[in-house]
Every structure is written in structure tokens, then in C-alpha cells.
């Protein structure tokens, strides 16, 4: 169920990967306690899901997290999910991981016909397989290094009312939202605080990067919860939501300069994270 990234590695200038149609996720395993994930990066649908999908490509893309894979390319361990969150949302618990009602999906009518129970079960099997894989991977890293940091990279919309409408006010929409709800914040302060300061040390087009904690989101997703529930003493999972200042969320057009800045920010935070882990060893 897993395809190594090295089989479809993009060139440095490419912003996206093109995995084979049957790919579920890609894993790059390295000798490091640092992990990056992009579990909402995917856009693909398996055939039986595509056949009853009620949303077009542009509607789905608007709620997915395109280009988040690009930001984690310098993290030694990487996991990228290639299927759309409209097939299975890995960042929700199993009962809510398939969007069956509009209220689960920003009011969108996801399906042209309600999915059959067998289809839902097959999607949930992917969810279970992913977390089995992730648990095994993280257990190995924890055994080798004692502790690890997982950067759970996502993005969020700030122009929901339309391309020409006013964006979400900046006080409610930091460029980078750090979510820490599921972690023991005091236990991992020596990791989270220097990491946030590292991000804040960067500027974009002459303005300091706006990095705040638990504003637009609080990090209540399933993946960080899974890490902290299963690795309470060894795993620090940080939910990172980039506001979509790096693209036009209505056309899908990327801003290369913004994406390069984001990737640089993550790359330059890695020594900070390693130093913080060593200090607590």
C-alpha cells in the first residue's frame, strides 16, 4: 500500500508529484527523528468514488491542501497522502472520515449518489491501514532516537466568500497557525516555542511572518491526536496550518515565491528542532 517517494521524486523546480494512479501514500524513511507529513496534499480518487463524486476538480481542490508536499521536501522522514480528503480524510477519526453529510464538508454536496456501505468500508480500510503504517513507523523512530517531532502540514482558506470578496480579517487568520490542542503543552514547550520563534524570524515581501498559536485552528485533527495518545512521552506532533497566501484558492494558481519562502522556513527550523530534542535527551 506504500510507494517510496524516490520512485516518483520531483525535480527541485517542480511543485507537485505525479504518483501512479493506484498509489495511496509515499514514505521516505531516513535516519532522523524529524518527520513531515502532508496528508491533505492528494487530489486523486479511486474509480468507484469518482463515479459518484458530486464535486468537480476545482471544488475539491479548493478544500484540499495543494503544494503542502513541497514544503516538507527537506524534512528527512516524509509521508505524503495521494488520495483526496473527499475519498477519505485521514485527519478525522474513523466515524467522520468519509463525508456523508454537507455539514461534514463546509456545506458542500459531496456526492451525486449516496455511497454504498461497501464503498465506505473500503475507504475506512485505507484510514485504518494508514494509521497502522504510521504507528509502526513512529514506533521504530521512537525506539531508535528516544523522542521525535512530527510536523503535520496543512493549509486553510481565507477567501471563502469568493475571489473578489474581502478575505478573513488578519486578526483571525495568521499566515501560520500552530495548533497544540492535543499535546501536553508544558511538556513540549522546549520544542514548540523555539520552533515558533524560528518561523517568526523570517519575513515575506518585507513583512515579518505572522505566526500565532491556536487562532484559526487549534490542532484538533486525528493525526496529532493519534501521535500524542500513542506516544505521549516520546512524540511531539505540531499541527501547522499555512493560510493560502501561497496560492489563489479560487483558481489554484501557486505563488512560487511564497512557496519557496515556506519551504525555506521549514528547512531552517530543522536544526532548531534537533537542538531542542538533544537538550531534552
C-alpha positions in Angstrom: 0.0 0.0 0.0 3.0 2.2 0.2 5.2 3.6 -2.6 8.6 5.2 -1.9 8.9 8.8 -2.8 12.1 8.0 -4.6 10.1 6.2 -7.4 8.4 9.5 -8.4 10.6 12.1 -6.9 10.0 15.6 -8.4 12.8 17.8 -9.6 13.7 20.8 -7.4 11.7 23.2 -9.5 8.5 21.1 -9.6 5.8 22.0 -7.1 3.8 18.7 -7.4 4.4 15.0 -7.6 2.7 12.7 -10.0 2.3 9.3 -8.3 0.9 6.3 -10.1 -2.9 6.1 -10.1 -3.0 3.2 -7.6 -0.8 5.0 -5.1 -2.2 5.7 -1.6 0.8 7.3 0.1 4.5 7.7 -0.3 7.0 7.2 2.5 10.6 8.3 2.7 12.3 6.8 5.8 15.5 8.4 7.0 18.0 8.2 9.9 16.4 11.1 11.8 13.9 11.9 14.5 12.2 14.5 12.4 9.1 13.7 10.3 7.0 15.8 8.0 3.5 14.8 6.7 1.2 16.2 4.0 -1.9 14.1 4.4 -4.3 16.5 2.6 -2.0 17.1 -0.4 -3.7 14.5 -2.5 -6.3 15.0 -5.2 -6.8 11.5 -6.7 -9.9 9.4 -6.4 -10.3 5.7 -6.9 -12.7 4.9 -9.7 -15.8 3.9 -7.6 -15.5 7.2 -5.7 -15.0 9.3 -8.8 -18.1 7.7 -10.4 -20.4 9.3 -7.8 -18.4 12.4 -6.8 -20.7 15.4 -6.9 -17.9 18.0 -6.9 -15.7 19.0 -9.8 -11.9 19.2 -9.6 -11.9 22.9 -8.8 -14.3 22.5 -5.9 -12.3 19.7 -4.4 -9.0 21.4 -4.9 -10.3 24.5 -3.0 -10.7 22.4 0.2 -7.6 20.3 -0.3 -4.1 21.4 0.7 -2.2 21.5 -2.6 1.6 22.2 -2.6 1.9 21.2 1.1 4.1 18.3 0.0 6.5 20.9 -1.5 7.1 22.5 1.9 8.3 19.3 3.6 10.8 18.1 0.9 13.8 18.9 3.2 12.5 17.0 6.2 14.3 13.7 6.4 11.3 11.4 7.1 8.3 12.2 4.9 4.8 10.9 4.4 2.5 12.2 1.6 -1.0 11.0 1.1 -2.0 11.0 -2.6 -5.8 10.5 -2.3 -8.2 13.3 -1.9 -9.7 14.1 1.5 -13.0 13.7 -0.3 -12.3 10.0 -0.6 -11.0 9.6 2.9 -10.0 12.3 5.4 -7.1 11.0 7.4 -7.2 13.9 9.8 -10.6 12.9 11.1 -11.5 9.9 13.3 -13.0 6.9 11.5 -16.7 7.8 12.1 -16.3 11.1 10.4 -13.5 10.3 7.9 -15.9 9.8 4.9 -18.0 13.0 4.4 -21.6 11.7 4.2 -23.4 14.9 5.0 -22.9 18.5 3.8 -22.3 19.7 7.4 -19.2 17.5 7.5 -17.8 19.2 4.4 -18.3 23.0 4.6 -21.9 22.7 3.4 -20.8 21.0 0.1 -22.9 18.3 -1.6 -20.1 15.9 -2.0 -22.0 13.0 -3.7 -24.2 12.7 -6.7 -25.5 9.5 -5.1 -25.1 8.4 -1.5 -22.1 6.0 -1.2 -22.9 2.4 -0.6 -21.8 0.8 2.7 -19.2 -1.3 0.9 -17.6 1.8 -0.6 -17.4 3.5 2.7 -15.9 0.4 4.3 -13.2 0.3 1.6 -12.4 3.9 2.3 -12.2 3.3 6.0 -9.9 0.4 5.4 -7.4 2.9 3.9 -7.8 5.0 7.0 -7.0 2.0 9.2 -4.1 0.9 7.1 -2.6 4.4 7.1 -2.6 4.6 10.9 -1.2 1.1 11.2 1.7 2.1 9.0 2.2 5.4 10.8 2.2 3.8 14.2 4.8 1.2 13.1 7.0 3.9 11.5 6.9 6.2 14.6 7.5 3.3 17.0 10.7 2.5 15.1 11.8 6.1 15.2 11.0 6.4 18.9 12.9 3.2 19.7 16.0 4.5 17.8 16.0 8.1 18.9 14.1 8.2 22.1 11.9 11.1 21.0 10.7 12.6 17.7 9.0 15.6 16.3 6.3 15.3 13.6 5.4 18.4 11.6 1.8 17.9 10.4 1.5 20.4 7.5 -1.9 21.7 6.3 -3.3 24.9 4.7 -6.5 26.8 5.1 -8.8 29.1 3.1 -9.2 32.8 3.9 -11.3 33.9 0.9 -14.4 31.7 1.4 -16.8 34.3 0.3 -15.5 34.5 -3.2 -12.5 35.5 -5.2 -13.5 39.2 -5.2 -14.8 39.3 -1.6 -12.9 40.6 1.4 -10.6 38.0 3.0 -10.9 36.8 6.5 -9.7 39.6 8.8 -6.0 39.2 9.6 -6.6 39.1 13.4 -8.5 35.8 12.8 -6.1 34.5 10.1 -2.4 34.3 10.8 -0.1 33.3 7.9 0.9 30.4 10.0 -1.3 28.9 12.7 0.3 26.5 15.1 -2.1 24.0 16.7 -1.3 22.5 20.0 -4.6 21.3 21.4 -3.9 17.6 21.7 -0.4 17.9 23.1 0.9 18.3 26.7 1.9 21.9 26.0 4.1 22.2 29.1 5.9 19.0 28.4 6.7 20.0 24.8 7.3 23.8 25.3 11.0 23.4 24.8 10.2 22.1 21.3 7.3 24.3 20.3 8.5 27.6 21.5 11.9 27.7 19.7 10.2 26.3 16.6 7.7 29.1 16.5 10.5 31.7 17.1 12.4 30.2 14.2 9.4 30.6 11.9 8.9 34.2 13.2 12.4 35.1 12.3 11.5 35.0 8.6 10.0 37.8 6.5 7.9 37.6 3.3 8.0 40.6 0.9 9.3 42.9 3.6 6.9 41.9 6.3 7.6 39.7 9.3 5.8 36.3 9.1 2.7 36.3 11.3 2.9 33.1 13.4 0.3 32.5 16.1 -0.9 29.6 18.2 -4.5 28.2 18.3 -6.1 31.1 16.5 -7.7 29.9 13.2 -7.3 26.3 14.3 -6.3 24.5 17.5 -4.7 21.3 16.2 -7.7 19.1 16.9 -7.0 16.8 14.0 -6.8 13.0 14.2 -3.2 12.6 13.3 -1.8 14.8 16.1 -4.3 13.2 18.5 -3.1 9.8 17.4 0.6 10.7 18.0 0.0 12.1 21.4 -2.3 9.3 22.5 0.1 6.6 21.4 3.5 8.2 22.0 2.7 10.5 25.0 6.3 10.5 26.3 8.2 10.3 23.0 6.2 12.1 20.3 5.7 15.8 19.7 3.3 16.4 16.8 2.8 20.0 15.8 -0.2 20.9 13.6 0.9 23.7 11.1 -1.8 25.5 9.0 -0.5 27.8 6.3 -3.0 30.3 5.2 -3.4 30.1 1.5 -1.4 33.3 0.9 0.8 31.0 -1.3 -1.8 30.5 -4.0 -5.1 31.8 -5.4 -7.6 29.5 -3.7 -10.2 30.1 -6.4 -8.0 29.4 -9.5 -5.4 27.1 -7.9 -2.6 29.2 -9.2 0.5 28.9 -7.0 2.8 31.8 -5.8 6.3 30.4 -6.3 8.0 33.0 -4.2 5.6 32.3 -1.2 6.1 28.5 -1.5 9.9 28.8 -1.6 9.7 31.0 1.5 7.6 28.4 3.3 9.9 25.6 2.3 12.9 27.6 3.5 11.2 28.3 6.8 10.6 24.7 7.4 14.1 23.7 6.3 15.8 26.3 8.5 13.7 25.2 11.5 15.1 21.6 11.4 18.4 22.4 13.2 16.4 24.2 15.9 14.2 21.1 16.4 17.2 18.8 16.6 18.9 21.1 19.1 15.7 21.2 21.2 15.5 17.4 21.1 19.1 17.0 22.2 18.7 19.4 25.0 15.9 17.3 26.5 17.6 14.0 26.0 
